[in-house]
Structure formats: C-alpha cells, structure tokens
C-alpha cells in the first residue's frame, strides 16, 4: 500500500515536465519568455529615449540661459557706448558755447550732427543750474531731474527711464572746460528709445530673438512669433527658462525705478524638436523591429535568442546610462532574425548618437558662419591655456573685427552683410594653420586661438588674415569697386601668466588700438604682465 501510494507522487512531476514539453505548449512557453524579454528591451529603449530627450531639453535650457547672459553683456556695452557718446559731446569746445549762452553753433554742429550720425532719439544741453539751453525735442522733466542727470557732474552715468509712455536708455555727462579741476558748465543728455529697431540691433549682436516689456506690455520685439513665449516668461523669476511652441527663453529685469521693465531672450527650438522626433522615430522603429524578429526567433530556436537579447539589454542599459557609442556584435555571415535585431538596434543607436551629435553641434556652432560660437570659444581657450602651461609652449590669440560692416547692411541689406560675414569666416579658416581654432566671437567680431604660436608666428597669421580681406568683397558678390577690410588685434600669452579672460581682454585692447590707428591694420599687444 505504501508503495502504491508513493507512485502517484513520483508521477506528478514527470507529468508536469511532459506537459511542458508538449509540442503544442512548448512554443507558447518559449514565445512568452521571449516576449517578456522583448518587452524589457522595449522598456530600455523608452528609458533611453526619455533620458536622451531630457538631456536635449537641459541642453536647450542651458543654451537659453547662456544667450540671456550674452544679451546682458551686449546691453551693458550699448549703455557704455551711449555714455561715451554723451562724454564725447561734452567737449571743451562745447563748454565755451554753453558758458557764453551762444547755442546757434552748438545746435547746428553738435546736436543735429549727433542725431544724424548716431540715430539717438533725444539730445539736450543743460546749463550749470539744470535749465534747458537746447534740445532736439520736448523734454519730460523727470528725465532731467533723475539721478543719471544729477550724477553727471561726477563723471557721467546711464540709466533706463520712461518718457512719453515709452522706454528710453538715457546717458548724461558733464560739459567740461580745458581748465584742470574746473567745475562743469553744463550737462549733455543723450537718449535712445527702445523700439523694434533698437531690439533688432541688440538681436544682431547676440543672434537671438529679443523682446522688451514695460509695465506688462511689449514695447519692442524682433519677431512676433515669440510673443506667446514672452507672455509665459514675462512674470517668471529672472533667469528661469520657459518653452512655448518653437521657442525657449528667459527674462531679466531692467534696473528701472518706479516701474517694471524687462528683456526676454528667445532661442528657436527647431534643432531640438527635430532631434527629438528623429530619436523617437528611431526608437519606435527599433522596438517594433525587435518585437517582430524576436517572435520569429522564439518559434525556431529559443536558446540562441536568450544570449543575444541579454546583450541587447545590456547595450540598451548602457545607452540609457549615456554611453551612446555602445553597440552589439552582429555577424556579417548570418542572416537570421537575431542578427537582424542586432543590426536594427545598432541602427537605432546610431540615429540616437547622430541626433545627439547634431544638437551638440547646433549648441556649439554659429548658425550663420558655421564657426564655433562664443561659449565654445571660451571652453576651447581654457583647454588650450591649460595645455600650453603643461607643455610650456606659447599660446597666441587674434581678435578680428570687420571695418564698417554697418554701412554694408544699410546700403546693400542684411543678406549682403551676412554674405560678407560668411566669406570672412571662410577666408580666416583658409589663412590660419591646421589646429588653430577659429570662432565667431560676437556680431562682426571673430576670435582665433593659435596654439604653439609665438609672437612672430601670430603676427604673420594676423597679416595673412588682414590681407585676405581683399578678396572677400568679390567672393560675397558685392558691387565692383567696394572693399572689405579687417582690423586685427594680436596677443601672445607668457607661459603660466594670464588666465583666459585676461588674454581675451588684452587681445581686445590690441584690436581697439588697431581701430583707433585707422583700421585695416594689425596691432600687437606687447603686455608682459
């Protein structure tokens, strides 16, 4: 009895094993196992897509924040230029006429000439008591009594102000005489209105779309397409990046007393959206291909599928972790489904890596000239400075600026100006050495890093670049007889002495001296400390 009662217990496992191996059940079990593996692989694809997509969005946010910082620097430069204009107007010759209350010459020779040549919206001359001696338009008294005018006697300043319901950038400077230590005899007030033209000028220098907001209303915009983004980020904390439609951007508050004004900088998200779509399409196609191939393989030979799927899962994990160069081994001889799955995965991984590289290039290169942009320039400069110090080799740098690009834009249009910038970029690349780094620094200014170049070699490269400008006008399709010239600043860095920022400042100083000396020339900054 004991023996007969034990027999059924021993038969049950055998029966279960037989049912598992039944021809009608085994394919279902194998298919279920393989489908589970494919689902896991698909999940890894989705994780990879989301991780990479999040990285793309973070890169876009970082780019928008960088553009906001660049725009802030451009506005600071614009304020400084307006302040310099006020200071230049307040010369000793003007002082003599203000002191004598003889303003006919001043009105004709200074005020109107300044308006015509610099396109400012308002120029006024005040006497030492603050009374208006002459002006180009009716004045809003709070402008003349604001801190920027009151502080002019201490050397001049600039500020943002509201006049006639519009936003203005105002600068003031004292009118001084030739006498050393003599008090000012009056004040020069110069103002420019913030309108679409002003915004376009700032946008050309930054390469971004711009909008100015005052009291919750848009007073200047370069492209109406960014208005939905402006409405979203206008009330957000300064520097917080938002995205609406095809643009992402951030806002910064302007220092305006008694009212709220801000600037919004917008960047097109087209490269990011295209990269995300390409990434999604590749992920979906790869997942569907993986599913189809896995089902076919499961019905034929399960053991040969498990190992490749494990390899695919590991590769997907690696890609999700950021290793976009990870691939799976595929046979050039086999033509089975597993091999096709591996090839499909590699194709998808290649598309992901390609989309990532496309966005990376868009983030580090200038859209017009194809050169490296300013942020990438500083990153490369830091690398080259560190390499130069390690190898104890010299490092030189060029700052190159087009002479009189604005007349080209005004006379022939901005498309012609863009063509000139593009040809200048090509010409510079053709006249530097292999291994030199050519970048578009800002607007019509270019920067060239010259590793392992001493002062003599850097000067030779600078002269080649300057001379090469002779062929730019024809290459850019400008009318016969017109010419393009360049001013070049050169600096050679002593080993282990200057940080990157200081090196750029010295190169800028050399470029400034080249401009002051008449343009179309190369100036070397011989600073040693």
C-alpha positions in Angstrom: 0.0 0.0 0.0 2.8 2.3 0.8 4.5 1.6 -2.5 1.2 2.1 -4.4 0.5 5.4 -2.6 4.1 6.8 -3.4 3.8 6.1 -7.1 1.4 8.9 -7.9 3.7 11.4 -6.1 6.6 10.4 -8.3 4.4 10.5 -11.4 3.2 14.1 -10.9 6.5 15.9 -11.6 7.1 13.7 -14.6 3.6 14.5 -16.0 4.2 18.3 -15.5 7.5 18.0 -17.4 5.8 16.1 -20.2 3.1 18.7 -20.5 5.7 21.5 -20.6 7.5 19.7 -23.4 4.3 19.0 -25.3 4.7 20.3 -28.9 1.6 22.5 -28.7 2.7 24.0 -25.3 6.4 24.5 -25.7 6.2 27.2 -28.4 3.8 29.2 -26.3 6.1 29.0 -23.3 9.1 29.9 -25.3 7.2 32.7 -27.0 6.1 34.1 -23.7 9.6 34.1 -22.3 10.9 35.8 -25.4 8.1 38.3 -25.5 8.9 39.2 -21.9 12.5 39.8 -22.9 11.4 41.9 -25.8 9.1 44.0 -23.6 12.0 44.5 -21.2 14.2 45.6 -24.2 11.4 47.9 -25.4 11.3 49.4 -21.9 15.0 50.0 -22.1 14.5 51.8 -25.5 11.9 54.0 -23.9 14.2 54.8 -21.0 17.0 55.6 -23.4 14.7 57.9 -25.4 13.4 59.7 -22.3 16.9 60.1 -20.8 18.3 61.4 -24.1 15.3 63.7 -24.7 15.7 65.1 -21.2 19.3 65.8 -21.9 18.4 67.6 -25.1 15.9 69.8 -23.1 18.5 70.5 -20.5 20.9 71.5 -23.2 18.3 73.8 -24.7 17.7 75.4 -21.3 21.5 75.9 -20.8 21.7 77.5 -24.3 18.8 79.9 -23.5 20.5 80.9 -20.2 23.8 81.5 -22.0 22.0 83.7 -24.5 20.4 85.7 -21.7 23.9 86.3 -20.2 25.3 87.3 -23.6 22.4 89.7 -24.2 23.1 91.3 -20.8 26.7 91.9 -21.8 25.6 93.4 -25.1 23.1 95.7 -23.3 26.0 96.7 -21.0 28.2 97.5 -24.0 25.3 99.5 -25.5 24.9 101.6 -22.4 28.7 102.2 -22.3 28.6 103.3 -25.9 25.8 105.7 -25.2 27.6 107.0 -22.2 30.8 107.5 -24.3 28.7 109.4 -26.9 27.5 111.8 -24.1 31.0 112.2 -22.8 32.4 112.9 -26.3 29.7 115.5 -26.9 30.6 117.4 -23.7 33.9 118.6 -25.0 35.8 121.8 -24.2 34.6 123.4 -27.5 31.0 122.8 -26.4 31.7 124.2 -23.0 32.8 127.5 -24.4 29.5 128.0 -26.2 27.4 126.8 -23.2 29.2 129.2 -20.9 28.6 132.1 -23.3 25.0 131.1 -24.0 25.7 131.1 -27.7 24.0 127.9 -28.9 23.5 128.5 -32.6 26.7 126.7 -33.5 26.1 124.1 -30.8 22.6 123.4 -32.1 23.8 123.1 -35.7 27.2 121.4 -35.3 26.7 119.2 -32.3 23.1 118.3 -31.6 21.9 117.7 -35.1 25.2 116.0 -36.1 25.0 113.6 -33.2 21.4 112.8 -34.0 22.2 112.1 -37.7 25.3 110.1 -37.1 24.2 108.0 -34.0 20.5 107.9 -34.5 19.7 108.8 -30.9 16.2 110.0 -30.2 17.0 112.9 -28.0 19.9 115.3 -27.3 19.7 118.1 -24.7 22.1 120.6 -23.3 21.6 121.9 -19.7 23.4 124.8 -18.1 25.1 124.5 -14.8 21.8 125.2 -13.0 20.0 122.4 -14.8 18.0 124.7 -17.1 17.5 123.5 -20.7 19.7 125.5 -23.0 18.9 123.5 -26.1 17.2 120.2 -27.0 16.2 118.2 -30.0 12.6 117.6 -28.8 10.2 118.5 -26.0 11.5 117.1 -22.7 10.0 115.2 -19.9 11.2 116.9 -16.8 11.7 113.8 -14.6 14.4 112.7 -17.1 16.3 115.9 -16.5 15.9 115.6 -12.7 16.7 111.9 -12.5 19.7 110.6 -10.7 21.6 110.0 -14.0 21.5 113.7 -14.8 22.2 114.8 -11.2 25.2 112.5 -11.1 26.6 113.7 -14.4 28.9 116.3 -12.7 30.7 113.3 -11.0 31.7 111.9 -14.4 28.5 110.7 -16.1 26.3 107.7 -15.9 23.4 106.0 -17.8 20.0 104.5 -16.8 16.7 103.3 -18.1 13.8 105.8 -18.0 10.2 106.3 -19.1 9.2 109.3 -21.2 6.0 109.9 -23.1 4.9 106.4 -22.3 8.0 104.8 -23.9 11.1 103.1 -22.6 14.3 105.0 -23.1 18.0 104.4 -22.4 19.4 107.7 -21.1 23.0 108.8 -20.6 24.4 112.0 -19.2 27.9 113.6 -19.0 29.3 116.9 -17.7 30.3 119.6 -20.1 33.9 120.4 -19.1 36.3 123.2 -20.0 40.1 123.0 -20.7 40.9 124.2 -17.2 42.2 121.4 -14.9 39.9 120.9 -11.9 37.3 123.5 -13.1 33.7 122.5 -12.4 31.4 121.5 -15.3 29.4 124.3 -17.0 26.5 122.2 -18.0 25.3 118.7 -18.8 24.8 116.7 -22.0 21.8 114.3 -22.0 21.6 111.7 -24.8 18.7 109.2 -25.0 17.7 106.5 -27.4 14.2 105.0 -27.5 13.7 101.2 -27.0 11.7 100.2 -30.1 11.8 97.4 -32.7 14.9 99.0 -34.4 16.7 99.1 -31.0 15.7 95.4 -30.3 16.9 94.4 -33.8 20.3 96.0 -33.1 20.7 94.0 -29.9 19.5 90.8 -31.6 22.1 91.1 -34.4 24.8 91.3 -31.8 23.5 88.2 -29.9 22.0 86.0 -32.6 18.8 85.6 -30.6 15.2 86.9 -30.8 14.5 89.8 -28.3 11.5 91.5 -26.7 11.4 94.4 -24.3 8.5 94.6 -21.8 7.4 97.7 -19.8 4.5 97.6 -17.3 3.4 94.2 -18.7 3.2 95.4 -22.3 5.6 94.6 -25.1 7.2 97.8 -26.3 9.7 96.3 -28.8 10.1 92.8 -30.4 12.2 91.4 -33.2 9.8 88.6 -34.2 6.1 88.4 -33.3 6.4 84.6 -33.3 8.0 84.8 -29.8 5.1 86.7 -28.2 3.5 83.5 -26.7 6.8 82.8 -25.0 7.1 86.4 -23.9 3.7 86.2 -22.2 4.8 83.0 -20.4 8.2 84.0 -19.1 7.5 87.8 -18.5 6.3 87.2 -15.0 8.7 84.4 -14.2 11.7 84.8 -11.9 14.7 86.2 -13.6 16.8 83.6 -15.4 14.1 80.8 -15.3 13.9 79.2 -18.7 10.5 78.5 -20.3 9.5 76.9 -23.6 6.4 77.7 -25.7 5.8 76.5 -29.3 9.0 76.7 -31.3 11.0 78.8 -28.8 12.6 78.6 -25.4 13.9 81.6 -23.4 14.2 83.6 -20.2 13.7 87.1 -19.0 15.9 89.6 -17.0 14.6 92.6 -15.2 16.0 96.0 -16.2 17.0 98.5 -13.5 14.1 101.0 -13.8 13.0 103.0 -10.8 9.2 103.3 -10.2 8.2 100.8 -12.9 8.9 97.2 -14.0 10.7 96.6 -17.3 12.4 93.5 -18.5 14.0 91.9 -21.6 13.1 88.5 -22.9 15.6 86.5 -25.0 14.2 83.6 -27.1 16.0 80.8 -28.9 14.5 78.7 -31.7 13.9 75.1 -30.6 13.7 73.7 -34.1 17.0 71.7 -33.9 15.9 70.2 -30.5 12.4 69.3 -31.8 13.9 67.7 -35.0 16.4 65.7 -32.9 13.7 64.5 -30.5 11.5 63.5 -33.4 14.3 61.6 -35.1 15.1 60.0 -31.8 11.5 58.9 -31.2 11.2 57.6 -34.8 14.4 55.5 -34.4 13.3 54.2 -31.0 9.9 53.2 -32.2 11.2 51.5 -35.4 13.9 49.7 -33.4 11.4 48.5 -30.8 8.9 47.2 -33.5 11.7 45.6 -35.4 13.0 43.9 -32.2 9.5 42.6 -31.5 9.0 41.1 -34.9 12.4 39.5 -35.1 12.1 38.1 -31.5 8.7 36.4 -32.2 10.1 34.7 -35.3 13.2 33.6 -33.4 11.2 32.3 -30.4 9.3 29.9 -32.7 12.6 28.5 -34.2 15.4 28.4 -31.7 14.9 29.9 -28.2 18.4 29.1 -26.8 20.1 31.2 -29.5 17.9 34.1 -28.7 18.3 34.5 -24.9 22.0 35.3 -25.1 21.7 38.0 -27.9 18.8 39.5 -26.1 20.8 39.7 -22.9 23.5 41.5 -24.9 20.9 43.9 -26.4 19.5 44.6 -22.9 23.0 45.4 -21.6 23.6 47.7 -24.6 20.3 49.4 -24.1 21.2 49.9 -20.4 24.5 51.4 -21.4 22.8 53.8 -23.9 20.3 54.8 -21.2 23.3 55.5 -18.9 24.8 57.8 -21.5 27.1 55.5 -23.5 25.8 56.5 -26.9 28.6 54.6 -28.7 27.6 51.2 -27.3 26.8 48.7 -30.0 26.1 44.9 -30.1 28.1 42.5 -32.1 26.5 41.4 -35.4 27.6 38.7 -37.8 28.4 39.6 -41.4 27.7 36.0 -42.4 24.4 35.0 -40.6 21.1 36.2 -42.0 18.9 35.1 -39.1 16.4 37.2 -37.2 18.7 37.6 -34.1 21.4 39.2 -36.3 18.8 41.5 -37.9 17.6 42.6 -34.5 21.2 43.4 -33.5 21.6 45.4 -36.7 18.3 47.2 -36.1 19.4 48.1 -32.6 22.7 49.4 -33.9 20.9 51.5 -36.5 18.7 53.0 -33.8 21.7 53.6 -31.5 23.4 55.3 -34.5 20.4 57.5 -35.0 20.3 58.4 -31.3 24.1 59.2 -31.4 23.6 61.2 -34.6 20.8 63.2 -33.3 22.7 63.9 -30.1 25.8 65.0 -32.2 23.6 67.2 -34.4 22.2 69.0 -31.4 25.6 69.3 -29.8 27.0 70.9 -33.0 24.0 73.2 -33.1 24.8 74.2 -29.5 28.5 75.0 -30.1 28.4 76.4 -33.6 27.2 79.7 -35.0 24.2 79.3 -37.3 25.3 81.7 -40.0 29.0 81.0 -40.5 29.3 77.5 -39.1 32.2 78.6 -36.9 32.4 77.7 -33.2 30.4 80.2 -31.1 31.5 82.3 -28.1 30.7 79.8 -25.4 32.6 77.1 -27.2 35.5 79.6 -27.8 35.9 80.1 -24.1 35.8 76.4 -23.4 38.5 75.7 -26.1 40.6 78.6 -24.8 40.6 77.2 -21.3 41.7 73.8 -22.7 44.5 75.4 -24.8 45.7 77.6 -21.9 46.0 74.5 -19.7 47.7 72.5 -22.5 50.1 75.4 -23.1 51.1 75.6 -19.5 51.6 71.8 -19.2 53.8 71.6 -22.3 55.4 75.0 -21.6 54.6 76.3 -25.1 53.5 79.7 -26.2 49.9 80.5 -27.0 48.7 83.4 -29.1 45.3 84.8 -30.0 43.8 87.0 -32.6 40.7 89.3 -32.3 39.5 90.2 -35.8 36.8 92.8 -36.5 35.2 93.9 -39.8 35.6 97.6 -40.5 32.4 99.4 -41.4 30.0 96.4 -41.7 27.1 98.6 -40.7 27.3 100.7 -43.9 27.2 97.4 -45.9 24.0 96.4 -44.1 22.5 99.9 -44.5 23.4 100.2 -48.2 23.1 96.6 -49.5 20.9 94.9 -46.9 21.5 92.4 -44.2 21.6 89.5 -46.6 24.6 91.1 -48.2 26.1 91.7 -44.7 25.5 88.0 -43.8 27.3 87.0 -47.1 30.3 89.2 -46.1 30.4 87.6 -42.6 30.2 84.1 -44.2 33.0 84.8 -46.6 35.2 86.4 -43.9 34.7 83.2 -41.9 35.8 81.1 -44.8 38.8 83.4 -45.6 40.0 83.3 -42.0 39.8 79.5 -41.9 41.8 79.3 -45.1 44.6 81.6 -43.8 45.3 80.0 -40.4 47.3 76.9 -39.6 45.9 73.4 -39.1 45.0 73.0 -35.5 44.1 76.7 -35.0 40.7 77.4 -33.6 38.5 79.9 -35.5 35.3 81.2 -33.8 32.7 83.8 -34.3 33.0 85.9 -31.1 30.1 88.3 -31.4 28.4 90.1 -34.3 31.1 91.0 -36.8 34.0 90.1 -34.5 36.0 86.8 -34.8 38.5 85.2 -32.4 41.3 82.8 -33.4 43.2 80.7 -30.9 46.8 79.9 -32.1 48.3 77.0 -30.1 52.1 76.7 -30.1 52.4 80.1 -31.8 55.0 82.7 -30.7 54.6 86.4 -31.3 56.3 86.3 -34.7 54.1 83.5 -35.9 51.0 85.1 -34.6 51.8 88.4 -36.3 52.3 86.5 -39.6 48.9 84.8 -39.3 47.3 88.1 -38.4 48.8 89.8 -41.5 47.6 86.9 -43.7 44.1 87.3 -42.4 44.1 91.0 -42.9 45.4 90.7 -46.4 42.9 88.0 -47.2 40.1 90.5 -46.7 41.0 92.0 -50.2 39.2 89.1 -51.8 36.1 89.0 -49.6 34.0 91.7 -51.3 34.1 89.9 -54.7 33.5 86.5 -53.1 30.5 87.9 -51.3 29.0 89.3 -54.5 29.4 92.9 -53.6 29.4 95.5 -56.4 32.7 96.2 -58.2 34.9 98.8 -56.5 33.7 98.1 -53.0 36.1 96.6 -50.5 36.1 94.9 -47.1 38.8 95.5 -44.6 39.7 94.0 -41.2 41.3 95.2 -38.1 43.3 92.6 -36.1 44.5 92.6 -32.5 47.3 90.1 -31.6 48.5 89.0 -28.2 50.9 86.3 -27.2 50.5 84.8 -23.7 53.5 84.2 -21.4 53.6 80.7 -20.2 51.7 80.3 -16.9 50.9 84.0 -16.6 47.4 85.0 -17.8 44.1 83.4 -17.3 41.8 83.0 -20.4 39.7 86.1 -19.6 42.7 88.4 -19.3 44.2 87.0 -22.5 40.9 88.0 -24.3 40.9 91.4 -22.7 44.5 92.1 -23.9 43.6 90.9 -27.4 40.6 93.2 -27.3 42.8 96.1 -26.3 45.1 95.4 -29.3 42.0 95.3 -31.6 40.9 98.6 -30.1 44.2 100.2 -30.9 44.0 98.9 -34.5 40.7 100.6 -34.9 41.9 103.8 -33.3 45.0 103.8 -35.6 42.9 103.9 -38.7 41.6 100.3 -39.2 42.8 97.8 -41.9 45.8 97.0 -39.8 47.3 94.6 -37.3 48.2 95.7 -33.8 50.2 93.6 -31.3 49.6 93.9 -27.5 53.1 93.7 -26.1 52.0 93.4 -22.4 54.3 91.3 -20.3 52.3 91.1 -17.0 
